[in-house]
Structure formats: C-alpha cells, structure tokens
Amino acid sequence: MKLRDLVVALVAVAATVSIARAQSDPIVGTWKLNLAKSKYTVGAPKSATIVITAAGKGFKVSANAVLADGASRKIEYTSMYDGMDAAVTGSPDYDTVAIKKTAEGSSGERKKAGKVVQTFTRNVSADGKTMTTTTTGTNAAGQKVDNVQVYDKQ
C-alpha cells in the first residue's frame, strides 16, 4: 500500500469516527427555547437558540438570545466532558465552564474569575427531541438563579 493510500484511509476512518461520535451524542444539533415550558426566577429572554456541534473530542456551543429588553447576546465555548475549565465568551455571568458526563446527560459548573457561580445539569429526552437544562446559582448582578430551560430540537 502506498503512503498516500494509507493517509487517505486513515483520514476516512477518522472522519467516520468523528461523525459517529457526533451522532451518538444527543446534545448535538440545533435547539430552540420553549418559553412556555421553561421556568425562570430571573433573566427570562424573549427567545434563544443553541447550536451544538462536534468539535474534535468535544463539542462547540453557540447560544444566541434576544433578552427581555430586546438586546442580543451570543455566548460561545468549546468544551469536552473532562471537567476541565473551558473559556466562555459573551456572558456577563461567567467566563469558564467545566462539564462532565453523567448517567442522565451532563453536569457542569460555571465560574467567574475562578469562583463557581452556577451549577447546571443538561439532559436530553429518550426520544432526542427535548433538552432540559436546570441551572442554580447567582448571576452577575448577584441575583439568585433557579432556572429550568426546555429546548425543542429543530
């Protein structure tokens, strides 16, 4: 086998593994916030959409929201399920996130300047059509956060 054929075969195998992993992770996809099913103690947006894509051994999250006052917010990060801090852009509430897999989905911590300010769980329904994120902690204004966000897969 020529070196070029070997390289092509290895790239094909790597691409197949990456696609299979992405398809096996139920959070991958586009999710739209269902406000009627969600519960907010503070900070309910007018709308929100999250796009989660496979990225290397982890995933990339890009969340776009229209806040209650009409302002737009875009939060982004790339993380793995390794519990290590990953940088977050666009959030006044936290600047890193650390996520681990659980039997039900995933759980994580959001930190601001190294201090945990929020914890959360993220679970996808058995049929893969609904994602629920439950968050507790405080926001940048010091207000208590106890939110349940329900998203529908698009």
MDAnalysis code that builds the backbone (N, CA, C; Angstrom):
import MDAnalysis as mda
import numpy as np

u = mda.Universe.empty(462, n_residues=154, atom_resindex=np.repeat(np.arange(154), 3), trajectory=True)
u.add_TopologyAttr("name", ["N", "CA", "C"] * 154)
u.add_TopologyAttr("resid", np.arange(1, 155))
u.add_TopologyAttr("resname", ["MET", "LYS", "LEU", "ARG", "ASP", "LEU", "VAL", "VAL", "ALA", "LEU", "VAL", "ALA", "VAL", "ALA", "ALA", "THR", "VAL", "SER", "ILE", "ALA", "ARG", "ALA", "GLN", "SER", "ASP", "PRO", "ILE", "VAL", "GLY", "THR", "TRP", "LYS", "LEU", "ASN", "LEU", "ALA", "LYS", "SER", "LYS", "TYR", "THR", "VAL", "GLY", "ALA", "PRO", "LYS", "SER", "ALA", "THR", "ILE", "VAL", "ILE", "THR", "ALA", "ALA", "GLY", "LYS", "GLY", "PHE", "LYS", "VAL", "SER", "ALA", "ASN", "ALA", "VAL", "LEU", "ALA", "ASP", "GLY", "ALA", "SER", "ARG", "LYS", "ILE", "GLU", "TYR", "THR", "SER", "MET", "TYR", "ASP", "GLY", "MET", "ASP", "ALA", "ALA", "VAL", "THR", "GLY", "SER", "PRO", "ASP", "TYR", "ASP", "THR", "VAL", "ALA", "ILE", "LYS", "LYS", "THR", "ALA", "GLU", "GLY", "SER", "SER", "GLY", "GLU", "ARG", "LYS", "LYS", "ALA", "GLY", "LYS", "VAL", "VAL", "GLN", "THR", "PHE", "THR", "ARG", "ASN", "VAL", "SER", "ALA", "ASP", "GLY", "LYS", "THR", "MET", "THR", "THR", "THR", "THR", "THR", "GLY", "THR", "ASN", "ALA", "ALA", "GLY", "GLN", "LYS", "VAL", "ASP", "ASN", "VAL", "GLN", "VAL", "TYR", "ASP", "LYS", "GLN"])
u.atoms.positions = np.array([
    [0.848, -1.177, 0.000],
    [0.000, 0.000, 0.000],
    [0.894, 1.241, 0.000],
    [0.588, 2.157, -0.848],
    [1.365, 3.385, -0.930],
    [1.045, 4.280, 0.264],
    [2.001, 5.119, 0.588],
    [1.830, 6.043, 1.718],
    [0.599, 6.918, 1.524],
    [0.381, 7.385, 0.304],
    [-0.764, 8.258, 0.029],
    [-2.075, 7.502, 0.288],
    [-2.160, 6.258, -0.124],
    [-3.359, 5.446, 0.112],
    [-3.583, 5.237, 1.610],
    [-2.503, 5.025, 2.338],
    [-2.606, 4.847, 3.783],
    [-3.132, 6.108, 4.458],
    [-2.623, 7.257, 4.045],
    [-3.073, 8.537, 4.616],
    [-4.545, 8.756, 4.318],
    [-4.958, 8.498, 3.077],
    [-6.373, 8.660, 2.707],
    [-7.248, 7.732, 3.546],
    [-6.816, 6.495, 3.728],
    [-7.585, 5.541, 4.536],
    [-7.693, 6.004, 5.980],
    [-6.599, 6.508, 6.554],
    [-6.621, 6.989, 7.941],
    [-7.545, 8.195, 8.097],
    [-7.508, 9.107, 7.137],
    [-8.389, 10.282, 7.187],
    [-9.849, 9.836, 7.108],
    [-10.151, 8.884, 6.252],
    [-11.522, 8.382, 6.126],
    [-12.005, 7.742, 7.424],
    [-11.153, 6.961, 8.070],
    [-11.509, 6.328, 9.344],
    [-11.740, 7.395, 10.411],
    [-10.863, 8.392, 10.488],
    [-11.016, 9.458, 11.474],
    [-12.309, 10.233, 11.256],
    [-12.643, 10.509, 10.005],
    [-13.881, 11.230, 9.703],
    [-15.094, 10.404, 10.097],
    [-15.064, 9.109, 9.828],
    [-16.167, 8.224, 10.185],
    [-16.353, 8.167, 11.690],
    [-15.262, 8.056, 12.440],
    [-15.336, 8.025, 13.904],
    [-15.908, 9.335, 14.424],
    [-15.461, 10.467, 13.864],
    [-15.951, 11.775, 14.299],
    [-17.447, 11.913, 14.033],
    [-17.902, 11.489, 12.859],
    [-19.330, 11.566, 12.525],
    [-20.139, 10.649, 13.434],
    [-19.654, 9.448, 13.669],
    [-20.365, 8.504, 14.535],
    [-20.465, 9.043, 15.956],
    [-19.379, 9.657, 16.463],
    [-19.391, 10.213, 17.803],
    [-20.393, 11.349, 17.887],
    [-20.403, 12.214, 16.869],
    [-21.329, 13.351, 16.859],
    [-22.770, 12.865, 16.850],
    [-23.036, 11.813, 16.073],
    [-24.392, 11.295, 16.001],
    [-24.781, 10.579, 17.289],
    [-23.812, 10.062, 18.027],
    [-24.126, 9.346, 19.255],
    [-24.325, 10.285, 20.438],
    [-23.884, 11.529, 20.335],
    [-24.070, 12.496, 21.409],
    [-25.386, 13.225, 21.168],
    [-26.389, 12.971, 21.982],
    [-27.714, 13.533, 21.727],
    [-27.803, 15.051, 21.833],
    [-26.801, 15.715, 22.416],
    [-26.896, 17.178, 22.501],
    [-26.555, 17.863, 21.187],
    [-25.892, 17.158, 20.280],
    [-25.506, 17.759, 19.007],
    [-26.757, 18.074, 18.199],
    [-26.850, 19.325, 17.735],
    [-27.994, 19.757, 16.938],
    [-28.344, 21.199, 17.218],
    [-29.459, 21.618, 16.682],
    [-29.974, 22.974, 16.888],
    [-31.184, 22.883, 17.801],
    [-31.184, 23.708, 18.845],
    [-32.213, 23.672, 19.883],
    [-32.842, 25.051, 20.040],
    [-34.172, 25.094, 20.071],
    [-34.893, 26.357, 20.250],
    [-35.584, 26.346, 21.611],
    [-35.421, 27.434, 22.369],
    [-36.022, 27.552, 23.689],
    [-37.546, 27.536, 23.596],
    [-38.171, 26.706, 24.422],
    [-39.617, 26.641, 24.538],
    [-39.978, 27.416, 25.811],
    [-40.323, 28.690, 25.648],
    [-40.598, 29.554, 26.799],
    [-41.801, 29.073, 27.613],
    [-42.784, 28.504, 26.953],
    [-43.988, 28.054, 27.653],
    [-43.688, 26.935, 28.642],
    [-42.676, 26.121, 28.360],
    [-42.330, 25.006, 29.234],
    [-41.183, 25.331, 30.180],
    [-40.540, 26.484, 29.992],
    [-39.388, 26.866, 30.811],
    [-39.824, 27.661, 32.029],
    [-38.949, 27.688, 33.060],
    [-39.237, 28.421, 34.298],
    [-38.002, 29.250, 34.664],
    [-38.190, 30.528, 34.866],
    [-37.097, 31.434, 35.221],
    [-37.405, 32.169, 36.514],
    [-36.428, 32.263, 37.403],
    [-36.578, 33.141, 38.567],
    [-36.099, 34.540, 38.209],
    [-35.180, 34.617, 37.243],
    [-34.640, 35.896, 36.797],
    [-34.059, 35.705, 35.394],
    [-34.156, 36.750, 34.565],
    [-33.462, 36.748, 33.285],
    [-34.107, 35.997, 32.149],
    [-35.423, 35.877, 32.129],
    [-36.074, 35.173, 31.019],
    [-35.878, 35.962, 29.726],
    [-35.367, 35.316, 28.684],
    [-35.205, 36.008, 27.402],
    [-36.511, 35.998, 26.609],
    [-36.555, 36.765, 25.526],
    [-37.689, 36.693, 24.601],
    [-37.580, 35.438, 23.747],
    [-36.335, 35.070, 23.406],
    [-36.106, 33.871, 22.604],
    [-34.650, 33.449, 22.740],
    [-34.377, 32.180, 22.393],
    [-32.999, 31.692, 22.410],
    [-32.882, 30.459, 21.520],
    [-31.744, 30.359, 20.857],
    [-31.418, 29.200, 20.044],
    [-29.988, 28.788, 20.354],
    [-29.788, 27.482, 20.524],
    [-28.453, 26.951, 20.788],
    [-28.096, 25.990, 19.666],
    [-26.896, 26.178, 19.123],
    [-26.373, 25.253, 18.118],
    [-25.177, 24.552, 18.747],
    [-25.244, 23.213, 18.815],
    [-24.170, 22.418, 19.391],
    [-23.622, 21.510, 18.293],
    [-22.312, 21.631, 18.052],
    [-21.654, 20.844, 17.015],
    [-20.489, 20.067, 17.611],
    [-20.141, 18.966, 16.967],
    [-18.965, 18.206, 17.370],
    [-17.731, 19.038, 17.035],
    [-16.740, 19.014, 17.934],
    [-15.503, 19.769, 17.734],
    [-14.353, 18.959, 18.317],
    [-13.614, 18.274, 17.472],
    [-12.533, 17.428, 17.956],
    [-13.088, 16.346, 18.855],
    [-12.534, 16.230, 20.061],
    [-13.024, 15.241, 21.027],
    [-14.143, 15.803, 21.893],
    [-14.560, 17.030, 21.617],
    [-15.586, 17.672, 22.421],
    [-16.713, 18.210, 21.573],
    [-17.218, 19.366, 21.970],
    [-18.331, 19.983, 21.283],
    [-18.241, 21.494, 21.414],
    [-18.836, 22.191, 20.450],
    [-18.873, 23.653, 20.466],
    [-20.315, 24.087, 20.685],
    [-20.500, 25.041, 21.581],
    [-21.818, 25.592, 21.873],
    [-21.838, 27.045, 21.415],
    [-22.867, 27.391, 20.654],
    [-23.090, 28.768, 20.228],
    [-24.544, 29.098, 20.534],
    [-24.757, 29.930, 21.550],
    [-26.103, 30.274, 22.008],
    [-26.409, 31.725, 21.659],
    [-27.515, 31.934, 20.993],
    [-27.968, 33.277, 20.634],
    [-29.296, 33.537, 21.312],
    [-29.388, 34.666, 21.998],
    [-30.625, 35.003, 22.706],
    [-31.013, 36.447, 22.443],
    [-32.311, 36.693, 22.470],
    [-32.841, 38.053, 22.495],
    [-33.353, 38.241, 23.912],
    [-32.730, 39.168, 24.642],
    [-33.067, 39.389, 26.041],
    [-34.392, 40.124, 26.189],
    [-34.894, 40.189, 27.397],
    [-36.181, 40.830, 27.679],
    [-36.214, 42.279, 27.216],
    [-35.071, 42.971, 27.283],
    [-35.019, 44.376, 26.858],
    [-34.776, 44.539, 25.358],
    [-34.718, 43.427, 24.619],
    [-34.515, 43.463, 23.178],
    [-33.066, 43.364, 22.735],
    [-32.138, 43.432, 23.677],
    [-30.715, 43.309, 23.338],
    [-30.392, 41.875, 22.943],
    [-29.389, 41.721, 22.101],
    [-28.938, 40.388, 21.690],
    [-27.734, 39.971, 22.508],
    [-27.621, 38.662, 22.713],
    [-26.458, 38.118, 23.419],
    [-26.044, 36.831, 22.710],
    [-24.730, 36.688, 22.506],
    [-24.185, 35.469, 21.912],
    [-23.123, 34.918, 22.850],
    [-23.349, 33.702, 23.329],
    [-22.411, 33.025, 24.234],
    [-21.818, 31.839, 23.478],
    [-20.490, 31.703, 23.563],
    [-19.832, 30.603, 22.863],
    [-18.749, 29.970, 23.716],
    [-18.602, 28.662, 23.538],
    [-17.479, 27.940, 24.143],
    [-17.315, 26.595, 23.453],
    [-16.111, 26.058, 23.574],
    [-15.822, 24.710, 23.113],
    [-15.309, 23.941, 24.308],
    [-15.889, 22.767, 24.575],
    [-15.575, 22.015, 25.779],
    [-15.530, 20.525, 25.492],
    [-15.027, 19.787, 26.452],
    [-15.087, 18.332, 26.438],
    [-15.744, 17.908, 27.741],
    [-16.069, 16.647, 27.856],
    [-16.678, 16.127, 29.075],
    [-15.594, 15.702, 30.059],
    [-14.589, 16.546, 30.257],
    [-13.450, 16.173, 31.097],
    [-13.400, 16.918, 32.430],
    [-14.373, 17.788, 32.689],
    [-14.403, 18.538, 33.936],
    [-13.386, 19.664, 34.014],
    [-12.690, 19.933, 32.908],
    [-11.683, 21.000, 32.881],
    [-12.341, 22.305, 32.435],
    [-11.847, 23.419, 32.967],
    [-12.390, 24.725, 32.597],
    [-12.145, 25.024, 31.117],
    [-13.194, 25.498, 30.455],
    [-13.116, 25.943, 29.066],
    [-13.560, 27.405, 29.029],
    [-12.862, 28.222, 28.273],
    [-13.170, 29.652, 28.187],
    [-14.532, 29.882, 27.531],
    [-15.259, 30.862, 28.071],
    [-16.572, 31.243, 27.564],
    [-16.500, 32.706, 27.143],
    [-17.090, 33.027, 25.987],
    [-17.195, 34.419, 25.563],
    [-18.660, 34.820, 25.521],
    [-18.935, 36.086, 25.806],
    [-20.263, 36.648, 25.652],
    [-21.168, 36.649, 26.862],
    [-20.748, 36.059, 27.973],
    [-21.604, 36.019, 29.156],
    [-21.078, 36.958, 30.234],
    [-21.933, 37.827, 30.778],
    [-21.512, 38.648, 31.911],
    [-21.516, 37.847, 33.219],
    [-22.175, 36.689, 33.222],
    [-22.340, 35.901, 34.439],
    [-21.167, 34.973, 34.740],
    [-20.498, 34.460, 33.709],
    [-19.405, 33.505, 33.902],
    [-18.418, 33.600, 32.746],
    [-17.174, 33.177, 33.014],
    [-16.147, 33.238, 31.971],
    [-15.522, 31.882, 31.647],
    [-15.862, 30.855, 32.422],
    [-15.453, 29.487, 32.096],
    [-16.583, 28.521, 32.426],
    [-16.494, 27.342, 31.814],
    [-17.444, 26.273, 32.081],
    [-16.655, 24.971, 32.148],
    [-17.055, 24.079, 33.048],
    [-16.442, 22.755, 33.181],
    [-17.571, 21.727, 33.193],
    [-17.510, 20.749, 32.287],
    [-18.622, 19.825, 32.085],
    [-18.145, 18.380, 32.185],
    [-18.992, 17.544, 32.804],
    [-18.729, 16.106, 32.911],
    [-19.965, 15.345, 32.451],
    [-19.750, 14.161, 31.895],
    [-20.848, 13.256, 31.533],
    [-21.447, 12.669, 32.802],
    [-22.744, 12.455, 32.787],
    [-23.438, 11.750, 33.859],
    [-24.265, 10.639, 33.217],
    [-24.836, 9.788, 34.032],
    [-25.681, 8.714, 33.507],
    [-26.887, 9.282, 32.765],
    [-27.374, 10.452, 33.190],
    [-28.566, 11.061, 32.605],
    [-28.253, 12.036, 31.482],
    [-27.025, 12.522, 31.377],
    [-26.657, 13.538, 30.383],
    [-25.318, 14.153, 30.730],
    [-25.364, 15.378, 31.284],
    [-24.130, 16.025, 31.715],
    [-24.429, 16.999, 32.843],
    [-23.369, 17.357, 33.572],
    [-23.485, 18.360, 34.622],
    [-22.260, 19.251, 34.533],
    [-22.384, 20.436, 35.092],
    [-21.252, 21.335, 34.999],
    [-21.281, 22.471, 35.989],
    [-20.164, 23.192, 35.961],
    [-20.000, 24.385, 36.785],
    [-19.647, 25.549, 35.876],
    [-20.225, 26.695, 36.181],
    [-19.881, 27.948, 35.502],
    [-19.149, 28.805, 36.523],
    [-18.014, 29.350, 36.099],
    [-17.180, 30.128, 37.011],
    [-16.948, 31.527, 36.484],
    [-16.761, 32.441, 37.427],
    [-16.376, 33.823, 37.128],
    [-15.124, 34.102, 37.950],
    [-14.037, 34.428, 37.282],
    [-12.754, 34.697, 37.943],
    [-12.350, 33.543, 38.867],
    [-12.598, 32.306, 38.425],
    [-12.186, 31.126, 39.183],
    [-13.143, 30.660, 40.260],
    [-14.204, 31.423, 40.530],
    [-15.169, 31.075, 41.575],
    [-16.440, 30.511, 40.940],
    [-16.923, 29.362, 41.454],
    [-18.155, 28.766, 40.944],
    [-19.323, 29.694, 41.264],
    [-20.053, 30.103, 40.224],
    [-21.212, 30.973, 40.410],
    [-22.520, 30.278, 40.046],
    [-22.430, 29.218, 39.223],
    [-23.623, 28.471, 38.840],
    [-23.253, 27.004, 38.629],
    [-24.211, 26.131, 38.929],
    [-24.093, 24.720, 38.565],
    [-25.285, 24.394, 37.686],
    [-25.104, 23.385, 36.832],
    [-26.195, 23.040, 35.929],
    [-26.157, 21.566, 35.557],
    [-27.318, 21.073, 35.123],
    [-27.426, 19.753, 34.518],
    [-28.082, 19.940, 33.157],
    [-27.715, 19.078, 32.226],
    [-28.291, 19.122, 30.881],
    [-28.652, 17.691, 30.495],
    [-29.926, 17.470, 30.201],
    [-30.401, 16.135, 29.846],
    [-31.246, 16.193, 28.580],
    [-31.094, 15.186, 27.733],
    [-31.890, 15.060, 26.521],
    [-32.864, 13.910, 26.719],
    [-34.100, 14.128, 26.298],
    [-35.136, 13.102, 26.446],
    [-34.769, 11.844, 25.658],
    [-35.390, 10.722, 26.020],
    [-35.110, 9.438, 25.371],
    [-35.364, 9.489, 23.870],
    [-36.361, 10.273, 23.441],
    [-36.648, 10.356, 22.006],
    [-35.759, 11.377, 21.289],
    [-34.900, 12.080, 22.051],
    [-33.958, 13.022, 21.457],
    [-34.554, 14.336, 21.002],
    [-35.803, 14.601, 21.337],
    [-36.484, 15.794, 20.844],
    [-36.491, 16.967, 21.814],
    [-36.183, 16.713, 23.085],
    [-36.245, 17.760, 24.109],
    [-34.975, 17.744, 24.945],
    [-34.428, 18.920, 25.181],
    [-33.267, 19.065, 26.060],
    [-33.673, 19.987, 27.212],
    [-33.383, 19.559, 28.431],
    [-33.716, 20.348, 29.614],
    [-32.431, 20.702, 30.346],
    [-32.260, 21.988, 30.613],
    [-31.112, 22.471, 31.373],
    [-31.628, 23.118, 32.654],
    [-31.135, 22.645, 33.792],
    [-31.511, 23.196, 35.096],
    [-30.291, 23.890, 35.673],
    [-30.446, 25.175, 36.017],
    [-29.326, 25.990, 36.492],
    [-29.655, 26.608, 37.845],
    [-28.696, 26.539, 38.776],
    [-28.827, 27.229, 40.058],
    [-27.550, 28.007, 40.328],
    [-27.671, 29.075, 41.087],
    [-26.513, 29.896, 41.443],
    [-26.890, 31.358, 41.484],
    [-25.953, 32.205, 41.053],
    [-26.191, 33.648, 41.008],
    [-25.740, 34.194, 39.661],
    [-26.321, 35.324, 39.269],
    [-25.894, 35.987, 38.038],
    [-24.929, 37.124, 38.377],
    [-24.507, 37.868, 37.363],
    [-23.527, 38.942, 37.562],
    [-24.047, 40.041, 38.482],
    [-25.371, 40.213, 38.564],
    [-25.968, 41.225, 39.431],
    [-26.158, 40.719, 40.858],
    [-25.759, 39.466, 41.129],
    [-25.905, 38.897, 42.461],
    [-27.277, 38.325, 42.740],
    [-28.136, 38.263, 41.722],
    [-29.482, 37.722, 41.889],
    [-29.441, 36.190, 41.858],
    [-30.334, 35.585, 42.637],
    [-30.413, 34.130, 42.672],
    [-30.986, 33.607, 41.347],
    [-30.324, 32.615, 40.791],
    [-30.763, 31.962, 39.559],
    [-31.230, 30.559, 39.913],
    [-32.450, 30.229, 39.518],
    [-33.005, 28.887, 39.695],
    [-33.900, 28.646, 38.483],
    [-33.267, 28.353, 37.348],
    [-33.970, 28.286, 36.076],
    [-34.038, 26.861, 35.530],
    [-35.143, 26.572, 34.856],
    [-35.305, 25.341, 34.108],
    [-35.624, 25.748, 32.672],
    [-34.697, 25.462, 31.780],
    [-34.874, 25.819, 30.368],
    [-35.176, 24.556, 29.575],
    [-36.247, 24.590, 28.813],
    [-36.639, 23.465, 27.983],
    [-36.479, 23.869, 26.521],
    [-35.739, 23.043, 25.786],
    [-35.444, 23.313, 24.376],
    [-36.023, 22.201, 23.513],
    [-36.530, 22.591, 22.343],
    [-37.018, 21.637, 21.360],
    [-35.992, 21.519, 20.240],
    [-35.709, 20.281, 19.827],
    [-34.760, 20.068, 18.746],
    [-35.381, 20.498, 17.434],
    [-34.624, 21.186, 16.637],
    [-35.109, 21.684, 15.347],
    [-34.746, 20.744, 14.213],
])
